[in-house]
């Protein structure tokens, strides 16, 4: 499970020009799911994101989590995070999970974040063509992969 996490002052996702979800200060999470992902990946990644200290404290130091600031979360599925670009110029998405596997894991990930933060989590629509808008605060962008825990 791979996530691109962006600290935002606002973000939204629209489908066919209709806004499905919108948040203020918080995290936009682009989530890529691969076939080998399990509940353990969900638990580890959602916990890491909920506790990630990337918001400024009163001294301007990144020392607070999204939970600490009562921030909002928006999760958007993005299978292209598992693109394989080793050979040729056309990415392969063979590592990305098929919808029958990915959709339940995507929903479980959102549910896990809601339990950890005690707040509703906005989302896109799995498999839909979406327009994602954001104001990256900082900018702060972090990539985390549950299979490569750096």
Backbone as CSV, one residue per row, in Angstrom:
resi,resn,N_x,N_y,N_z,CA_x,CA_y,CA_z,C_x,C_y,C_z
1,UNK,0.866,-1.163,0.000,0.000,0.000,0.000,0.907,1.217,0.000
2,UNK,0.635,2.098,-0.911,1.481,3.272,-1.095,0.612,4.521,-0.992
3,UNK,1.118,5.533,-0.262,0.365,6.771,-0.097,1.258,7.975,-0.361
4,UNK,0.680,8.936,-1.068,1.280,10.252,-1.207,0.430,11.153,-0.321
5,UNK,1.073,11.717,0.694,0.367,12.503,1.704,0.750,13.964,1.517
6,UNK,-0.252,14.801,1.365,0.008,16.225,1.175,-0.694,17.019,2.273
7,UNK,0.104,17.844,2.956,-0.473,18.753,3.946,-1.137,19.881,3.168
8,UNK,-2.410,20.099,3.418,-3.177,21.070,2.628,-3.893,22.081,3.515
9,UNK,-4.125,23.254,2.937,-5.007,24.212,3.599,-6.438,24.030,3.091
10,UNK,-6.550,23.364,1.919,-7.853,22.951,1.396,-7.637,21.958,0.261
11,UNK,-8.606,21.090,0.068,-8.558,20.116,-1.030,-9.976,19.656,-1.336
12,UNK,-10.158,19.223,-2.590,-11.470,18.696,-2.981,-11.293,17.691,-4.108
13,UNK,-12.306,16.868,-4.277,-12.340,15.936,-5.391,-13.711,16.066,-6.051
14,UNK,-13.691,16.198,-7.380,-14.925,16.349,-8.146,-15.015,15.237,-9.180
15,UNK,-16.251,14.787,-9.417,-16.538,13.774,-10.425,-17.591,14.376,-11.352
16,UNK,-17.262,14.437,-12.633,-18.144,15.058,-13.628,-18.562,16.453,-13.180
17,UNK,-17.582,17.225,-12.724,-17.744,18.615,-12.313,-18.596,18.820,-11.071
18,UNK,-18.915,17.732,-10.351,-19.667,17.834,-9.098,-18.723,17.475,-7.951
19,UNK,-18.581,18.381,-6.989,-17.681,18.132,-5.853,-18.272,17.027,-4.991
20,UNK,-17.505,15.954,-4.823,-17.933,14.832,-3.983,-17.492,15.025,-2.542
21,UNK,-16.256,15.506,-2.349,-15.726,15.733,-1.004,-14.841,16.965,-1.019
22,UNK,-14.848,17.673,0.117,-14.040,18.885,0.251,-13.585,18.985,1.694
23,UNK,-12.310,19.375,1.891,-11.796,19.563,3.241,-11.082,20.906,3.347
24,UNK,-10.912,21.339,4.589,-10.085,22.502,4.885,-8.709,21.993,5.297
25,UNK,-8.135,22.585,6.320,-6.800,22.212,6.782,-6.748,20.734,7.157
26,UNK,-5.757,20.046,6.603,-5.624,18.624,6.906,-4.715,17.929,5.917
27,UNK,-5.081,16.690,5.586,-4.269,15.855,4.709,-5.068,15.343,3.519
28,UNK,-4.481,15.496,2.340,-4.976,14.826,1.144,-4.100,13.594,0.975
29,UNK,-4.734,12.439,0.897,-4.007,11.175,0.783,-4.384,10.510,-0.528
30,UNK,-3.389,10.396,-1.421,-3.566,9.631,-2.651,-3.121,8.224,-2.317
31,UNK,-3.995,7.236,-2.499,-3.742,5.874,-2.029,-3.701,4.884,-3.178
32,UNK,-2.577,4.168,-3.277,-2.424,3.097,-4.254,-2.425,1.760,-3.538
33,UNK,-3.229,0.832,-4.028,-3.367,-0.484,-3.402,-2.865,-1.540,-4.363
34,UNK,-2.044,-2.459,-3.844,-1.574,-3.570,-4.665,-2.170,-4.870,-4.159
35,UNK,-2.144,-5.887,-5.009,-2.795,-7.167,-4.706,-2.274,-7.811,-3.430
36,UNK,-1.023,-7.576,-3.076,-0.425,-8.203,-1.893,-0.785,-7.491,-0.590
37,UNK,-1.523,-6.402,-0.647,-1.853,-5.653,0.569,-2.858,-6.403,1.435
38,UNK,-2.716,-6.206,2.758,-3.549,-6.906,3.742,-4.026,-5.919,4.809
39,UNK,-4.769,-6.437,5.770,-5.233,-5.629,6.898,-4.042,-5.061,7.673
40,UNK,-2.956,-5.799,7.739,-1.760,-5.306,8.434,-1.219,-4.046,7.754
41,UNK,-1.261,-4.010,6.422,-0.831,-2.813,5.696,-1.744,-1.639,6.032
42,UNK,-3.036,-1.899,6.073,-4.011,-0.858,6.407,-3.744,-0.317,7.800
43,UNK,-3.609,-1.211,8.771,-3.405,-0.788,10.158,-2.122,0.022,10.314
44,UNK,-1.038,-0.459,9.700,0.240,0.238,9.830,0.190,1.610,9.164
45,UNK,-0.299,1.654,7.919,-0.296,2.904,7.162,-1.268,3.926,7.749
46,UNK,-2.460,3.509,8.098,-3.426,4.463,8.657,-2.926,4.998,10.006
47,UNK,-2.316,4.135,10.815,-1.755,4.594,12.085,-0.622,5.571,11.881
48,UNK,0.248,5.272,10.939,1.382,6.154,10.632,0.877,7.521,10.172
49,UNK,-0.106,7.535,9.298,-0.640,8.802,8.777,-1.328,9.601,9.882
50,UNK,-2.135,8.948,10.692,-2.866,9.650,11.755,-1.913,10.285,12.768
51,UNK,-0.754,9.668,12.978,0.201,10.156,13.976,1.362,10.961,13.383
52,UNK,1.398,11.094,12.062,2.498,11.779,11.382,2.540,13.249,11.792
53,UNK,3.656,13.676,12.367,3.778,15.031,12.920,4.345,15.971,11.855
54,UNK,3.435,16.497,11.029,3.864,17.385,9.931,3.136,18.733,9.936
55,UNK,2.464,19.044,11.043,1.812,20.341,11.174,2.589,21.181,12.188
56,UNK,2.636,22.471,11.957,3.434,23.364,12.796,2.815,23.576,14.171
57,UNK,3.700,23.587,15.175,3.277,23.960,16.514,3.382,25.482,16.639
58,UNK,3.208,26.013,17.852,3.220,27.465,18.032,4.591,28.092,17.820
59,UNK,5.646,27.270,17.694,6.992,27.773,17.403,7.352,27.628,15.921
60,UNK,6.385,27.140,15.114,6.636,26.971,13.685,7.392,25.703,13.351
61,UNK,7.445,24.764,14.284,8.148,23.498,14.084,7.117,22.412,13.757
62,UNK,7.409,21.591,12.738,6.493,20.493,12.402,6.548,19.465,13.539
63,UNK,5.559,19.567,14.427,5.562,18.758,15.635,4.177,18.243,15.995
64,UNK,3.178,18.536,15.174,1.800,18.156,15.479,1.231,17.251,14.388
65,UNK,0.368,16.339,14.796,-0.291,15.433,13.852,-1.629,16.016,13.417
66,UNK,-2.234,15.383,12.425,-3.570,15.789,11.979,-4.569,15.610,13.125
67,UNK,-4.333,14.622,13.982,-5.194,14.435,15.153,-5.037,15.607,16.118
68,UNK,-3.780,16.026,16.346,-3.509,17.118,17.285,-4.202,18.408,16.884
69,UNK,-4.251,18.684,15.591,-4.847,19.943,15.125,-6.326,19.804,14.772
70,UNK,-6.876,18.586,14.968,-8.264,18.319,14.596,-8.497,18.600,13.117
71,UNK,-7.497,18.247,12.300,-7.572,18.468,10.866,-8.479,17.467,10.168
72,UNK,-8.731,17.734,8.907,-9.605,16.893,8.098,-8.767,16.013,7.178
73,UNK,-9.381,14.939,6.683,-8.701,14.014,5.784,-9.551,13.744,4.558
74,UNK,-8.859,13.619,3.418,-9.496,13.275,2.151,-8.647,12.196,1.500
75,UNK,-9.256,11.039,1.202,-8.549,9.911,0.598,-9.059,9.711,-0.819
76,UNK,-8.113,9.640,-1.769,-8.454,9.445,-3.175,-7.663,8.249,-3.685
77,UNK,-8.356,7.273,-4.250,-7.673,6.095,-4.794,-6.886,6.494,-6.042
78,UNK,-5.681,5.920,-6.173,-4.850,6.251,-7.329,-3.964,5.052,-7.669
79,UNK,-4.472,4.190,-8.543,-3.741,2.982,-8.912,-2.416,3.284,-9.593
80,UNK,-2.284,4.476,-10.181,-1.052,4.817,-10.899,0.151,4.959,-9.970
81,UNK,-0.074,4.993,-8.658,1.051,5.019,-7.715,1.866,3.726,-7.775
82,UNK,1.287,2.682,-8.352,1.998,1.408,-8.495,2.495,1.187,-9.920
83,UNK,2.700,2.273,-10.650,3.216,2.170,-12.018,4.616,1.572,-12.012
84,UNK,4.851,0.675,-12.945,6.188,0.114,-13.164,6.704,0.749,-14.445
85,UNK,7.834,1.452,-14.328,8.368,2.196,-15.472,9.744,1.703,-15.892
86,UNK,10.111,0.525,-15.443,11.449,-0.016,-15.700,11.722,-0.230,-17.187
87,UNK,10.737,-0.717,-17.893,10.929,-1.089,-19.295,10.049,-0.223,-20.197
88,UNK,10.642,0.348,-21.207,9.870,1.128,-22.170,9.390,2.450,-21.598
89,UNK,8.465,3.062,-22.319,7.947,4.370,-21.929,6.483,4.349,-21.524
90,UNK,5.847,3.206,-21.661,4.448,3.088,-21.263,4.398,2.361,-19.928
91,UNK,3.947,3.029,-18.866,3.913,2.387,-17.555,3.025,1.146,-17.550
92,UNK,3.430,0.185,-16.750,2.626,-1.008,-16.510,2.005,-0.877,-15.123
93,UNK,0.776,-1.324,-15.000,0.077,-1.236,-13.716,-0.229,-2.627,-13.167
94,UNK,0.604,-3.587,-13.522,0.375,-4.974,-13.142,0.381,-5.177,-11.630
95,UNK,1.091,-4.323,-10.899,1.151,-4.445,-9.439,-0.094,-3.912,-8.745
96,UNK,-0.835,-3.054,-9.429,-2.039,-2.479,-8.823,-3.105,-3.560,-8.667
97,UNK,-3.785,-3.535,-7.537,-4.829,-4.526,-7.262,-6.032,-4.326,-8.181
98,UNK,-6.666,-5.420,-8.547,-7.910,-5.352,-9.318,-9.013,-4.825,-8.402
99,UNK,-10.058,-4.226,-8.965,-11.105,-3.619,-8.142,-11.706,-4.550,-7.085
100,UNK,-11.858,-5.824,-7.406,-12.468,-6.751,-6.440,-11.638,-6.865,-5.163
101,UNK,-10.346,-6.664,-5.271,-9.466,-6.684,-4.097,-9.303,-5.269,-3.536
102,UNK,-9.121,-4.301,-4.407,-8.794,-2.942,-3.977,-9.947,-2.214,-3.292
103,UNK,-11.158,-2.358,-3.787,-12.283,-1.599,-3.219,-12.502,-1.916,-1.742
104,UNK,-12.566,-3.190,-1.338,-12.733,-3.457,0.098,-11.573,-2.902,0.939
105,UNK,-10.342,-3.005,0.431,-9.191,-2.482,1.170,-9.242,-0.958,1.263
106,UNK,-9.656,-0.308,0.199,-9.811,1.153,0.180,-10.824,1.582,1.245
107,UNK,-11.963,0.915,1.281,-12.992,1.242,2.266,-12.529,0.950,3.690
108,UNK,-11.798,-0.151,3.884,-11.261,-0.476,5.208,-10.243,0.576,5.659
109,UNK,-9.433,1.060,4.722,-8.456,2.099,5.039,-9.167,3.368,5.524
110,UNK,-10.201,3.781,4.819,-10.970,4.966,5.216,-11.589,4.751,6.592
111,UNK,-12.180,3.574,6.809,-12.784,3.269,8.112,-11.748,3.303,9.228
112,UNK,-10.555,2.792,8.957,-9.489,2.794,9.953,-9.089,4.222,10.319
113,UNK,-8.948,5.094,9.322,-8.624,6.495,9.605,-9.734,7.177,10.406
114,UNK,-10.985,6.850,10.098,-12.103,7.438,10.843,-12.065,7.003,12.306
115,UNK,-11.764,5.745,12.553,-11.672,5.253,13.940,-10.508,5.905,14.671
116,UNK,-9.369,6.030,14.007,-8.186,6.615,14.643,-8.353,8.097,14.955
117,UNK,-8.994,8.830,14.057,-9.106,10.280,14.223,-10.417,10.704,14.877
118,UNK,-11.411,9.817,14.873,-12.710,10.170,15.431,-13.473,11.165,14.576
119,UNK,-13.079,11.270,13.300,-13.720,12.220,12.396,-14.078,11.519,11.089
120,UNK,-15.115,12.011,10.406,-15.405,11.460,9.083,-14.272,11.788,8.116
121,UNK,-14.029,10.874,7.174,-12.971,11.046,6.181,-13.626,11.183,4.812
122,UNK,-13.280,12.233,4.099,-13.795,12.432,2.750,-13.115,11.469,1.794
123,UNK,-13.772,11.213,0.672,-13.181,10.286,-0.297,-13.624,10.638,-1.708
124,UNK,-12.873,10.060,-2.631,-13.272,10.114,-4.023,-14.185,8.932,-4.296
125,UNK,-14.243,8.529,-5.545,-15.032,7.360,-5.924,-14.112,6.398,-6.656
126,UNK,-13.941,5.223,-6.110,-13.006,4.260,-6.672,-13.325,4.012,-8.149
127,UNK,-12.324,4.144,-8.989,-12.459,3.852,-10.415,-13.026,4.974,-11.262
128,UNK,-13.484,6.040,-10.618,-14.063,7.152,-11.383,-12.956,8.067,-11.911
129,UNK,-13.246,8.780,-12.975,-12.367,9.845,-13.456,-12.625,11.035,-12.536
130,UNK,-11.603,11.455,-11.814,-11.765,12.490,-10.799,-10.848,13.671,-11.079
131,UNK,-11.296,14.846,-10.679,-10.464,16.042,-10.687,-10.177,16.396,-9.234
132,UNK,-8.898,16.358,-8.890,-8.478,16.646,-7.519,-7.853,18.033,-7.497
133,UNK,-8.324,18.851,-6.584,-7.781,20.201,-6.406,-7.233,20.315,-4.993
134,UNK,-6.119,21.062,-4.869,-5.552,21.228,-3.544,-4.703,22.479,-3.476
135,UNK,-4.567,22.963,-2.259,-3.596,24.003,-1.956,-2.641,23.328,-0.980
136,UNK,-1.450,22.976,-1.493,-0.453,22.285,-0.691,0.163,23.301,0.254
137,UNK,0.061,23.051,1.547,0.527,23.959,2.579,1.979,23.666,2.909
138,UNK,2.862,24.549,2.516,4.273,24.360,2.821,5.168,24.681,1.641
139,UNK,5.245,23.866,0.650,4.537,22.604,0.452,5.151,21.474,1.286
140,UNK,4.273,20.596,1.740,4.698,19.391,2.449,4.062,18.209,1.744
141,UNK,4.895,17.332,1.201,4.441,16.115,0.524,5.333,14.972,0.964
142,UNK,4.722,13.893,1.442,5.472,12.737,1.949,4.917,11.485,1.286
143,UNK,5.827,10.593,0.898,5.448,9.312,0.303,5.766,8.209,1.303
144,UNK,4.778,7.353,1.561,4.964,6.226,2.482,4.496,4.950,1.792
145,UNK,5.289,3.908,1.915,4.953,2.604,1.346,4.997,1.567,2.461
146,UNK,3.896,0.858,2.660,3.830,-0.127,3.741,4.753,-1.321,3.511
147,UNK,5.219,-1.504,2.283,6.144,-2.606,1.983,7.609,-2.171,2.123
148,UNK,7.829,-0.865,2.301,9.178,-0.322,2.395,9.162,0.706,3.537
149,UNK,9.136,0.228,4.754,8.956,1.086,5.929,10.242,1.836,6.271
150,UNK,10.461,2.947,5.590,11.650,3.781,5.838,11.380,4.803,6.901
